[in-house]
Amino acid sequence: MSDKPTPPGAPGAQPVQVQIEIDPSVANGVFVNFAMVNHTDSEFTMDLLYLHPEAPRATVRARAILTPRHMKRLLLAMQENLTRYESMFGTVDVSNAPSFPRPAAN
């Protein structure tokens, strides 16, 4: 018998139920209309911003830092959910989306 735990997804592994908690201040969410993604060899940084309509400035409302593997899983999950959304409500048209200015270099 091994002392090592069986990794999730391995043959014979038991499903794990994760208890998810959310802080009330996070549960309300924030509106964003702009995103920036940067990366290094070891991580992706995703900033979700609100681009002010009347002024050329944006405010970072949330930042997520992900490993490349998790970024890929997130991308696939988002693609899957968008496909489901479009099958129910029709294709999302982004052809006439506004052109956002590039952020100024610091």
C-alpha positions as CSV (number, residue, x, y, z in Angstrom):
1,M,0.0,0.0,0.0
2,S,1.3,3.5,-0.9
3,D,1.4,6.5,1.3
4,K,1.0,8.8,-1.7
5,P,-2.4,10.1,-2.5
6,T,-4.0,9.2,-5.8
7,P,-3.9,12.3,-8.1
8,P,-7.3,13.6,-9.3
9,G,-8.2,12.1,-12.7
10,A,-6.0,9.1,-12.2
11,P,-7.6,5.6,-12.6
12,G,-9.2,4.7,-9.3
13,A,-9.3,8.3,-8.0
14,Q,-12.4,9.3,-6.1
15,P,-14.2,12.5,-7.3
16,V,-13.4,15.5,-5.1
17,Q,-16.2,17.9,-4.0
18,V,-14.8,21.4,-3.5
19,Q,-16.6,23.7,-1.1
20,I,-16.6,27.1,-2.7
21,E,-16.9,30.2,-0.6
22,I,-17.3,33.7,-1.9
23,D,-16.8,36.9,0.1
24,P,-20.0,39.1,0.0
25,S,-18.0,42.0,-1.5
26,V,-16.9,39.8,-4.4
27,A,-20.3,38.2,-4.9
28,N,-21.8,41.3,-6.4
29,G,-19.3,41.3,-9.2
30,V,-18.0,44.3,-11.2
31,F,-18.8,45.6,-14.7
32,V,-15.9,45.5,-17.1
33,N,-15.8,46.5,-20.8
34,F,-12.1,46.0,-21.5
35,A,-9.4,43.4,-20.8
36,M,-5.7,43.2,-21.1
37,V,-3.7,40.0,-21.1
38,N,0.1,39.8,-20.6
39,H,2.3,36.8,-20.1
40,T,5.8,35.7,-19.1
41,D,7.2,32.2,-19.6
42,S,5.6,31.0,-16.4
43,E,2.3,33.0,-15.9
44,F,-0.5,35.0,-17.5
45,T,-1.8,38.2,-16.0
46,M,-5.4,39.1,-17.0
47,D,-6.6,42.6,-16.0
48,L,-10.3,43.3,-16.3
49,L,-10.9,47.0,-16.7
50,Y,-13.7,49.6,-16.9
51,L,-12.9,52.0,-19.8
52,H,-14.6,55.3,-19.0
53,P,-16.7,56.4,-21.9
54,E,-16.2,60.1,-21.4
55,A,-12.5,60.1,-20.6
56,P,-9.5,58.3,-22.1
57,R,-8.7,56.4,-18.9
58,A,-9.4,52.9,-17.6
59,T,-9.7,51.5,-14.1
60,V,-8.5,48.0,-13.3
61,R,-11.5,46.3,-11.5
62,A,-9.9,42.8,-11.1
63,R,-6.7,41.0,-11.8
64,A,-6.1,37.3,-12.2
65,I,-2.7,35.6,-12.4
66,L,-2.8,32.2,-13.9
67,T,-0.4,29.4,-14.9
68,P,-0.3,28.7,-18.7
69,R,-2.1,25.4,-18.1
70,H,-4.9,27.0,-16.1
71,M,-5.1,29.8,-18.7
72,K,-5.7,27.1,-21.4
73,R,-8.4,25.5,-19.3
74,L,-10.1,28.9,-18.7
75,L,-10.0,29.7,-22.5
76,L,-11.6,26.3,-23.3
77,A,-14.2,26.8,-20.7
78,M,-15.0,30.3,-22.0
79,Q,-15.2,29.0,-25.6
80,E,-17.5,26.2,-24.5
81,N,-19.8,28.6,-22.6
82,L,-19.9,31.1,-25.5
83,T,-20.8,28.2,-27.9
84,R,-23.7,27.3,-25.6
85,Y,-24.8,30.9,-25.3
86,E,-24.8,31.4,-29.0
87,S,-26.8,28.2,-29.6
88,M,-29.5,29.6,-27.3
89,F,-29.4,33.3,-28.2
90,G,-27.7,33.7,-31.6
91,T,-24.3,34.7,-32.7
92,V,-22.6,37.5,-30.8
93,D,-21.6,40.2,-33.4
94,V,-18.3,41.8,-32.7
95,S,-17.8,43.3,-36.2
96,N,-18.8,46.8,-35.1
97,A,-17.2,46.7,-31.6
98,P,-15.6,50.0,-30.6
99,S,-11.9,50.4,-31.1
100,F,-10.3,50.8,-27.7
101,P,-7.1,52.8,-27.4
102,R,-3.9,51.0,-26.4
103,P,-2.7,51.7,-22.9
104,A,0.1,54.1,-22.5
105,A,3.5,52.6,-21.6
106,N,4.7,53.6,-18.2
